[in-house]
Amino acid sequence: MPVTERLRELMKRARREMNGNMTQLLAGSAKKVLLQKVEFEPARRTFSEQLQRLRGKYVRLNSPAKSGDALVGSRDGIPAPQKVLFPVERLSLKWEKVHRIGAGLRNLGNTCFLNSTVQCLTYTPPLANYLLSKEHSSTCDQGSFCMMCIMQNHVAQAFANSGNVIKPVAFVRDLKKIARHMRFGQQEDAHEFLRYTIDAMQKSCLTTTREGFSTYSTLKCEAMEACGESCRSSAPSSHEEDLGQQTWP
Ligand SMILES: [Zn+2]
C-alpha cells in the first residue's frame, strides 16, 4: 500500500475515534448537568427588601415634576422658581408643521464639526418649532451678538432652501463669540462646539428678558428645554452671572 493511502486511512480512523469520544464526552457532561437535582430554598431577603435597599443607595437628582407643577426641584429642598421663562407644557417634541428636507451646508474649510452640530440642532423639533415661530426675534433687543437670532435665521434659511446648499457664514463669523478658543480653519470637536452653542443660546434667552433673578431661581429657557436640560441658577441678582449647577434628565 502506498504511503499516502496508508496515511489517509490512519487519519480517517483517528478522526472517527475522536468523533466518537467527543460525542461520548458531551453526552456524559450534558447528563451530569441536566440530571442533577436542583434544590431551591427561600430567599433570605425578599425582592421588595432588595428594592428598598437600592432606593436607599441612590439619590435621584431630578425628580419628575407632578403634572401641572412647575416647581421642578422643589423636592430637593431648594425653593421653587420665581420665574419660568418657558413652561414645559408649551414644549412640543413633535414637528408642528411638516417641512421638506432643509438645505445642505457647505464645508467652508474644516467646518464639519460646526456643520454637523448646526444640522443636528436644526432638526431638533422642539427647538426648530420655537425658532420657526420667530417668537425669539419678536422680543429680542440685543444689538450685537445673539446666538438665538443666529440659530433662528439659520433654521429659517435652511428650510427655505430645500435641495440647495447654503454657507453657515454667521456661525463662522461669530465663532470666537460662541467659543473663545476656537479658530476658523482649525479642526474642532463637535460635541464641545454643541455645548458652547447651547450655552450661548441660553445666555441669549436669559439676557433677552432683562430681568434679574433671585437666589436659587430655576431658570428654564427655550434653548435648554428644547435640548432636554434645566438649569438652576444661584446667581444673586444678575442673569449674566455664573449659571450655577446644571441638572440633566
Ligand atoms: Zn436674539
Residues whose N, C-alpha, C, O or C-beta is under 5 A from the ligand:
A	BS01	ZN	C140 C146 M148 C149
